Amino acid sequence: MMRLNRRSVLFLAALAPLSVHAEAAAPEIAPVPADQVVEADLLYVRRPVIIFADSPADPTFVRQMEMLARYGADFQARDVILIIDTDPANPSDLRRKLRPRGFSLVLMDKDWKPSIRKPLPWDGREIINSIDKMPIARSEALEKNPAGR
């Protein structure tokens, strides 16, 4: 039988909060249905990433949502709102405006003008890199860190 000394117990007790914190450190970004989004309320406030599909069971849509799940904190830091539209029978205003065919990922800047359209799933890291290259995101980064000029 293994005997624990006082130092081992203190070490394990110190690690316990770290393991709980590590699981809670990756917040998920909750998708918002497209019919609940009002563009005028979010203009220059949030950066939309819109995912269109013909069905919520579409394998491409499911894979895209899985690929985005671990980047919640990065998306929140960049003011991203994840919008989903999986009902072409009842088209939302965004579906009428952007006219996607089948699966489509549309990345917009805070001015709500489409910047990038992708017909296939895109990894969250690639989306974040594209956001960081957008003009509004660059000016925001310079405001946060003026020494970066």
N, CA and C of each residue as an Amber inpcrd file, in Angstrom:
protein
   447
   0.8340000  -1.1800000   0.0000000   0.0000000   0.0000000   0.0000000
   0.8840000   1.2500000   0.0000000   0.5110000   2.2240000  -0.8370000
   1.3180000   3.4210000  -0.9500000   0.9430000   4.4020000   0.1630000
   1.9700000   4.9780000   0.7390000   1.7680000   5.9130000   1.8320000
   2.0280000   7.3300000   1.3210000   1.0720000   8.2330000   1.5380000
   1.2220000   9.6160000   1.1000000   1.7540000  10.4540000   2.2540000
   2.7640000  11.2310000   1.9710000   3.2350000  12.1500000   3.0040000
   2.5210000  13.4920000   2.8510000   2.7790000  14.3710000   3.7710000
   2.0900000  15.6600000   3.7990000   2.3740000  16.4770000   2.5360000
   3.5970000  16.4510000   2.0420000   3.9730000  17.2110000   0.8670000
   3.1960000  16.7300000  -0.3660000   3.0110000  15.4330000  -0.5210000
   2.2610000  14.8800000  -1.6560000   0.8040000  15.3080000  -1.6130000
   0.2180000  15.2870000  -0.4260000  -1.1780000  15.6760000  -0.2830000
  -1.3470000  17.1530000  -0.6350000  -0.4370000  18.0080000  -0.1690000
  -0.5220000  19.4320000  -0.4810000  -0.3620000  19.6870000  -1.9810000
   0.5320000  18.9400000  -2.6220000   0.7480000  19.0790000  -4.0510000
  -0.5140000  18.7030000  -4.8250000  -1.1410000  17.5770000  -4.4550000
  -2.3640000  17.1480000  -5.1340000  -3.5100000  18.1190000  -4.8790000
  -3.5730000  18.6630000  -3.6820000  -4.6210000  19.6320000  -3.3730000
  -4.4280000  20.9180000  -4.1790000  -3.2010000  21.2830000  -4.4400000
  -2.9260000  22.4860000  -5.2260000  -3.2800000  22.2770000  -6.6950000
  -3.1470000  21.0520000  -7.2000000  -3.4590000  20.7720000  -8.5980000
  -4.9510000  20.6490000  -8.8590000  -5.7370000  20.3160000  -7.8780000
  -7.1720000  20.0880000  -8.0770000  -7.8770000  21.2940000  -8.6890000
  -7.6820000  22.5130000  -8.1910000  -8.3690000  23.6480000  -8.8310000
  -7.9060000  23.9010000 -10.2620000  -6.6610000  23.5730000 -10.5780000
  -6.1650000  23.7900000 -11.9380000  -6.8680000  22.8850000 -12.9270000
  -7.1410000  21.6510000 -12.5540000  -7.8030000  20.7380000 -13.4780000
  -9.2490000  21.1450000 -13.7020000  -9.9210000  21.6490000 -12.6840000
 -11.2890000  22.1330000 -12.8410000 -11.2960000  23.3830000 -13.7110000
 -10.3230000  24.2780000 -13.4950000 -10.2450000  25.5200000 -14.2670000
  -9.9320000  25.2370000 -15.7370000  -9.1300000  24.2300000 -16.0420000
  -8.7560000  23.9290000 -17.4180000  -9.9690000  23.5040000 -18.2380000
 -10.9170000  22.7920000 -17.6180000 -12.1070000  22.3760000 -18.3460000
 -13.0270000  23.5630000 -18.6130000 -13.0720000  24.5030000 -17.7000000
 -13.9640000  25.6510000 -17.8550000 -13.3220000  26.7760000 -18.6610000
 -12.0600000  26.6460000 -19.0370000 -11.3450000  27.7260000 -19.7100000
 -11.7650000  27.9020000 -21.1580000 -12.3660000  26.9060000 -21.7750000
 -12.7460000  27.0050000 -23.1770000 -14.2590000  27.2380000 -23.3000000
 -14.7040000  28.5020000 -23.2250000 -16.1430000  28.7510000 -23.3270000
 -16.6280000  28.5130000 -24.7490000 -17.8300000  27.9950000 -24.8410000
 -18.4070000  27.7800000 -26.1560000 -19.1010000  29.0510000 -26.6170000
 -19.1110000  29.2370000 -27.9090000 -19.8450000  30.3620000 -28.4690000
 -21.2010000  29.8000000 -28.9040000 -22.2560000  30.3870000 -28.4040000
 -23.5990000  29.8840000 -28.6840000 -24.0910000  30.4250000 -30.0230000
 -24.4870000  29.5400000 -30.9280000 -25.0180000  30.0120000 -32.2070000
 -26.3980000  30.6370000 -32.0390000 -26.6560000  31.6510000 -32.8430000
 -27.9310000  32.3680000 -32.8110000 -28.6540000  32.0770000 -34.1240000
 -29.9280000  31.6760000 -34.0660000 -30.6750000  31.4700000 -35.3140000
 -30.8080000  32.7730000 -36.0990000 -30.7420000  32.6740000 -37.4090000
 -30.7470000  33.8630000 -38.2720000 -32.0360000  34.6610000 -38.1600000
 -33.1380000  34.0100000 -37.8700000 -34.3950000  34.7550000 -37.7850000
 -34.4940000  35.5850000 -36.5000000 -33.5710000  35.4160000 -35.5680000
 -33.5590000  36.2000000 -34.3300000 -32.5590000  37.3590000 -34.3710000
 -31.8870000  37.5290000 -35.4770000 -30.8520000  38.5490000 -35.6020000
 -31.4170000  39.7980000 -36.2700000 -31.1390000  40.9390000 -35.6650000
 -31.5140000  42.2330000 -36.2510000 -30.2060000  42.9350000 -36.6240000
 -29.9830000  43.0660000 -37.9060000 -28.7170000  43.6160000 -38.4010000
 -28.4460000  45.0170000 -37.8700000 -29.4510000  45.8430000 -37.8090000
 -29.2600000  47.2340000 -37.3710000 -28.7590000  47.3150000 -35.9320000
 -29.1530000  46.3760000 -35.0830000 -28.7180000  46.3810000 -33.6880000
 -27.2580000  45.9710000 -33.5260000 -26.7210000  45.2150000 -34.4890000
 -25.3740000  44.6690000 -34.3640000 -24.3520000  45.3260000 -35.2880000
 -24.7950000  46.2770000 -36.0940000 -23.9100000  46.9520000 -37.0360000
 -22.8080000  47.6980000 -36.2810000 -21.5630000  47.4430000 -36.6230000
 -20.3600000  47.9950000 -35.9920000 -20.2060000  47.5860000 -34.5250000
 -20.9600000  46.5980000 -34.0840000 -20.8520000  46.0970000 -32.7180000
 -20.3210000  44.6690000 -32.7070000 -20.8800000  43.8140000 -33.5570000
 -20.4850000  42.4090000 -33.6090000 -20.0500000  42.0510000 -35.0260000
 -19.1940000  41.0540000 -35.1190000 -18.6590000  40.5760000 -36.3920000
 -19.3280000  39.2290000 -36.6970000 -20.2160000  39.1500000 -37.7030000
 -20.9400000  37.9080000 -37.9490000 -20.1450000  36.8600000 -38.7210000
 -20.2760000  35.6300000 -38.2610000 -19.8630000  34.4450000 -39.0010000
 -21.1540000  33.6730000 -39.2080000 -21.6030000  33.5800000 -40.4530000
 -22.9080000  32.9900000 -40.7560000 -22.6960000  31.6390000 -41.4380000
 -23.4100000  30.6430000 -40.9340000 -23.3200000  29.3020000 -41.5020000
 -24.7010000  28.9170000 -42.0120000 -24.7850000  28.6770000 -43.3150000
 -26.0270000  28.2540000 -43.9520000 -25.9310000  26.7760000 -44.2820000
 -27.0570000  26.0830000 -44.1810000 -27.1550000  24.6840000 -44.5960000
 -28.6110000  24.4160000 -44.9390000 -28.8520000  23.3260000 -45.6560000
 -30.2170000  22.9680000 -46.0200000 -30.9320000  22.2100000 -44.9150000
 -30.1700000  21.7200000 -43.9310000 -30.7470000  20.9590000 -42.8230000
 -29.7800000  20.9670000 -41.6560000 -30.2840000  20.9450000 -40.4070000
 -29.3640000  20.8570000 -39.2730000 -28.6360000  19.5180000 -39.2020000
 -29.1260000  18.5300000 -39.9400000 -28.4840000  17.2110000 -39.9650000
 -27.4670000  17.0800000 -41.1030000 -27.2790000  18.1230000 -41.8770000
 -26.3000000  18.1080000 -42.9760000 -24.9200000  17.7910000 -42.3970000
 -24.2450000  16.7400000 -42.8840000 -22.9410000  16.3660000 -42.3300000
 -21.8950000  17.4810000 -42.4120000 -21.9700000  18.3010000 -43.4540000
 -21.0390000  19.4150000 -43.5870000 -21.2870000  20.4500000 -42.4980000
 -22.5490000  20.7220000 -42.2180000 -22.9210000  21.6670000 -41.1680000
 -22.4750000  21.1440000 -39.8010000 -22.7180000  19.8810000 -39.5430000
 -22.3290000  19.2800000 -38.2570000 -20.8160000  19.3530000 -38.0860000
 -20.0710000  19.0370000 -39.1390000 -18.6060000  19.0930000 -39.0710000
 -18.1150000  20.5150000 -38.8280000 -18.7410000  21.4860000 -39.4780000
 -18.3490000  22.8840000 -39.2790000 -18.5760000  23.3060000 -37.8350000
 -19.7020000  22.9510000 -37.2630000 -19.9940000  23.3170000 -35.8770000
 -18.9970000  22.6640000 -34.9180000 -18.5990000  21.4330000 -35.1990000
 -17.5880000  20.7690000 -34.3690000 -16.2450000  21.4710000 -34.4860000
 -15.9140000  21.9380000 -35.6750000 -14.6340000  22.6140000 -35.8930000
 -14.5660000  23.9650000 -35.1840000 -15.7080000  24.5990000 -34.9560000
 -15.7370000  25.9140000 -34.3160000 -15.8540000  25.8380000 -32.7980000
 -16.2240000  24.6900000 -32.2680000 -16.5500000  24.5590000 -30.8470000
 -15.4010000  24.9420000 -29.9230000 -14.1700000  24.6490000 -30.2800000
 -13.0590000  24.8980000 -29.3560000 -12.4700000  26.3100000 -29.4390000
 -13.0200000  27.1540000 -30.2930000 -12.4800000  28.5070000 -30.4630000
 -13.3880000  29.5810000 -29.8650000 -14.2160000  29.2210000 -28.9090000
 -15.1590000  30.1590000 -28.3130000 -14.5050000  31.3890000 -27.7270000
 -13.4270000  31.2060000 -26.9740000 -12.7550000  32.3540000 -26.3400000
 -12.1490000  33.2830000 -27.3900000 -11.5620000  32.7160000 -28.4480000
 -10.9790000  33.5360000 -29.5120000 -12.0590000  34.3290000 -30.2450000
 -13.2140000  33.6940000 -30.4730000 -14.3070000  34.3880000 -31.1400000
 -14.8700000  35.4970000 -30.2510000 -14.9890000  35.2430000 -28.9690000
 -15.4980000  36.2720000 -28.0600000 -14.5490000  37.4670000 -28.0030000
 -13.2570000  37.2230000 -28.0400000 -12.2780000  38.3130000 -28.0060000
 -12.3720000  39.1830000 -29.2620000 -12.8720000  38.6240000 -30.3430000
 -12.9790000  39.3600000 -31.6070000 -14.4160000  39.8160000 -31.8860000
 -15.2820000  39.7710000 -30.8950000 -16.6800000  40.2160000 -30.9990000
 -17.4570000  39.4700000 -32.0870000 -17.2210000  38.1740000 -32.2150000
 -17.8920000  37.3770000 -33.2320000 -19.2600000  36.9330000 -32.7260000
 -20.2370000  37.0020000 -33.6030000 -21.5380000  36.3970000 -33.3460000
 -21.7110000  35.2960000 -34.3860000 -21.9640000  34.0920000 -33.9150000
 -22.1310000  32.9370000 -34.7880000 -23.6160000  32.8050000 -35.1080000
 -23.9500000  32.9560000 -36.3750000 -25.3440000  32.9140000 -36.8260000
 -25.5320000  31.6860000 -37.6890000 -26.6010000  30.9330000 -37.4200000
 -26.8780000  29.7420000 -38.2190000 -28.2410000  29.8620000 -38.8760000
 -28.3410000  29.3110000 -40.0830000 -29.6000000  29.2730000 -40.8170000
 -29.6700000  27.9300000 -41.5240000 -30.5270000  27.0560000 -41.0260000
 -30.6320000  25.7090000 -41.5860000 -32.0440000  25.4210000 -42.1170000
 -32.7850000  26.4600000 -42.4490000 -34.1570000  26.2680000 -42.9240000
 -34.3950000  27.0730000 -44.2030000 -34.0760000  26.4900000 -45.3740000
 -34.2950000  27.2370000 -46.6200000 -35.7750000  27.4000000 -46.9690000
 -36.6610000  26.5970000 -46.3560000 -38.0890000  26.7180000 -46.6400000
 -38.6600000  28.0240000 -46.1040000 -38.1210000  28.5010000 -44.9740000
 -38.5240000  29.7800000 -44.3900000 -37.3190000  30.7080000 -44.3940000
 -37.0410000  31.3550000 -45.5130000 -35.8090000  32.1450000 -45.6150000
 -35.7980000  33.3600000 -44.6920000 -34.6830000  33.5070000 -43.9970000
 -34.4750000  34.6810000 -43.1470000 -34.0250000  35.8510000 -44.0220000
 -33.9470000  37.0320000 -43.4180000 -33.4770000  38.2080000 -44.1530000
 -32.0440000  37.9990000 -44.6430000 -31.2170000  37.3740000 -43.8210000
 -29.8280000  37.1180000 -44.2170000 -29.7540000  36.1360000 -45.3830000
 -30.6200000  35.1200000 -45.3840000 -30.6310000  34.1560000 -46.4900000
 -31.0760000  34.8340000 -47.7820000 -32.0520000  35.7300000 -47.6860000
 -32.4940000  36.4560000 -48.8820000 -31.4000000  37.3940000 -49.3890000
 -30.6850000  38.0230000 -48.4650000 -29.6440000  38.9850000 -48.8340000
 -28.4080000  38.2980000 -49.4380000 -27.9750000  37.1830000 -48.8260000
 -26.7200000  36.5360000 -49.2350000 -26.9130000  35.4010000 -50.2490000
 -28.1390000  34.8910000 -50.3960000 -28.4970000  33.8520000 -51.3740000
 -27.5290000  32.6630000 -51.4220000 -27.3600000  31.9380000 -50.3230000
 -26.4670000  30.7780000 -50.3600000 -27.1300000  29.5960000 -51.0740000
 -26.3110000  28.7060000 -51.5790000 -26.7900000  27.4740000 -52.2020000
 -26.1880000  26.3070000 -51.4290000 -27.0160000  25.5660000 -50.7380000
 -26.5240000  24.4550000 -49.9330000 -25.7370000  24.9710000 -48.7400000
 -24.6420000  24.2830000 -48.4070000 -23.7990000  24.7300000 -47.2990000
 -22.9930000  25.9510000 -47.7400000 -22.8920000  26.9220000 -46.8410000
 -22.0800000  28.1010000 -47.1100000 -21.6700000  28.7330000 -45.7910000
 -20.4190000  29.1370000 -45.7160000 -19.9150000  29.8920000 -44.5770000
 -19.6010000  31.2980000 -45.0780000 -20.1830000  32.2980000 -44.4390000
 -19.9670000  33.6850000 -44.8460000 -19.3710000  34.4310000 -43.6650000
 -18.2260000  35.0400000 -43.8950000 -17.5350000  35.8320000 -42.8810000
 -17.6890000  37.3000000 -43.2480000 -18.1580000  38.0930000 -42.2900000
 -18.3660000  39.5220000 -42.5170000 -17.5830000  40.3140000 -41.4860000
 -17.2720000  41.5650000 -41.8240000 -16.6460000  42.4460000 -40.8590000
 -17.7510000  43.1790000 -40.0950000 -17.3980000  44.0540000 -39.1930000
 -18.3860000  44.7360000 -38.3660000 -19.2940000  45.6750000 -39.1630000
 -18.9230000  45.9870000 -40.3920000 -19.8030000  46.8030000 -41.2320000
 -20.8510000  45.9440000 -41.9410000 -20.8460000  44.6520000 -41.6860000
 -21.8010000  43.6690000 -42.1940000 -21.7810000  43.5640000 -43.7150000
 -20.5970000  43.7390000 -44.2860000 -20.4220000  43.4910000 -45.7150000
 -19.6650000  42.1730000 -45.8450000 -20.1360000  41.2700000 -46.7200000
 -19.4800000  39.9690000 -46.8510000 -18.0260000  40.1110000 -47.2870000
 -17.1320000  39.4620000 -46.5450000 -15.7110000  39.4940000 -46.8770000
 -15.2640000  38.1930000 -47.5280000 -15.6980000  37.0820000 -46.9510000
 -15.2670000  35.7690000 -47.4330000 -16.4710000  34.8350000 -47.4630000
 -16.5730000  34.0690000 -48.5470000 -17.5910000  33.0220000 -48.6680000
 -16.8680000  31.7100000 -48.9340000 -17.2720000  30.6820000 -48.2130000
 -16.6590000  29.3690000 -48.3810000 -17.7420000  28.3140000 -48.5930000
 -17.5930000  27.4520000 -49.5950000 -18.5810000  26.4000000 -49.8260000
 -18.3260000  25.1340000 -49.0090000 -17.2190000  25.1010000 -48.2900000
 -16.8510000  23.9370000 -47.4780000 -16.5000000  24.3940000 -46.0640000
 -16.5160000  23.4840000 -45.0970000 -16.1610000  23.8700000 -43.7160000
 -14.7590000  24.4520000 -43.6430000 -14.6050000  25.3740000 -42.7090000
 -13.3400000  26.0630000 -42.5050000 -12.9770000  25.9710000 -41.0420000
 -11.7380000  25.7140000 -40.7330000 -11.2970000  25.5880000 -39.3530000
 -11.3730000  26.9460000 -38.6450000 -11.6330000  26.9140000 -37.3430000
 -11.7380000  28.1340000 -36.5550000 -10.4790000  28.9760000 -36.6030000
  -9.3170000  28.3370000 -36.6260000  -8.0460000  29.0710000 -36.6810000
  -7.9530000  29.8770000 -37.9720000  -8.4140000  29.3050000 -39.0920000
  -8.3890000  30.0280000 -40.3620000  -9.3430000  31.2230000 -40.3420000
 -10.4920000  31.0390000 -39.7040000 -11.4490000  32.1410000 -39.5810000
 -10.8490000  33.2630000 -38.7440000 -10.2090000  32.9030000 -37.6350000
  -9.5920000  33.9010000 -36.7520000  -8.4880000  34.6620000 -37.4810000
  -7.6690000  33.9450000 -38.2390000  -6.6050000  34.6090000 -39.0050000
  -7.1900000  35.5780000 -40.0380000  -8.2880000  35.1890000 -40.6790000
  -8.9310000  36.0690000 -41.6540000  -9.5300000  37.2950000 -40.9860000
 -10.1160000  37.1120000 -39.8050000 -10.6720000  38.2440000 -39.0640000
  -9.5580000  39.2270000 -38.7050000  -8.4210000  38.7010000 -38.2570000
  -7.3170000  39.5640000 -37.8480000  -6.7430000  40.3830000 -39.0080000
  -6.9890000  39.9600000 -40.2440000  -6.5010000  40.6970000 -41.4100000
  -7.4840000  41.7490000 -41.9080000  -8.6940000  41.7620000 -41.3720000
  -9.7040000  42.7190000 -41.8260000  -9.3510000  44.1300000 -41.3490000
  -9.6890000  45.1520000 -42.1490000  -9.3160000  46.5340000 -41.7930000
  -9.8470000  47.0000000 -40.4440000 -11.0950000  46.7050000 -40.1340000
 -11.6540000  47.1520000 -38.8570000 -10.9600000  46.4480000 -37.7010000
 -10.6640000  45.1620000 -37.8570000  -9.9800000  44.4180000 -36.7970000
  -8.5590000  44.9450000 -36.5880000  -7.9030000  45.3250000 -37.6700000
  -6.5490000  45.8970000 -37.5390000  -6.5750000  47.2230000 -36.7870000
  -7.5600000  48.0670000 -37.0960000  -7.6420000  49.3470000 -36.3870000
  -8.0000000  49.1300000 -34.9160000  -8.8260000  48.1360000 -34.6160000
  -9.1420000  47.8120000 -33.2200000  -7.8880000  47.3440000 -32.4840000
  -7.0800000  46.5300000 -33.1450000  -5.8530000  46.0370000 -32.5180000
  -4.8890000  47.1870000 -32.2380000  -4.8010000  48.1650000 -33.1380000
  -3.9340000  49.3200000 -32.9150000  -4.4530000  50.2060000 -31.7890000
  -5.7760000  50.2710000 -31.6340000  -6.3270000  51.0410000 -30.5110000
  -6.0100000  50.3830000 -29.1850000  -6.0490000  49.0600000 -29.1620000
  -5.7520000  48.3320000 -27.9230000  -4.2620000  48.3730000 -27.5980000
  -3.4310000  48.3550000 -28.6270000  -1.9900000  48.3330000 -28.4420000
  -1.3510000  49.3690000 -29.3570000  -1.3110000  50.6380000 -28.9590000
  -0.7720000  51.6840000 -29.8230000   0.7220000  51.5270000 -30.1020000
   1.4300000  50.7780000 -29.3000000   2.8690000  50.5800000 -29.5300000
   3.1220000  49.6940000 -30.7330000   2.0800000  49.0430000 -31.2620000
   2.2340000  48.1580000 -32.4020000   2.2990000  48.8570000 -33.7310000
   2.3030000  50.1730000 -33.7440000   2.3250000  50.9280000 -35.0160000
   3.6330000  50.8250000 -35.7020000
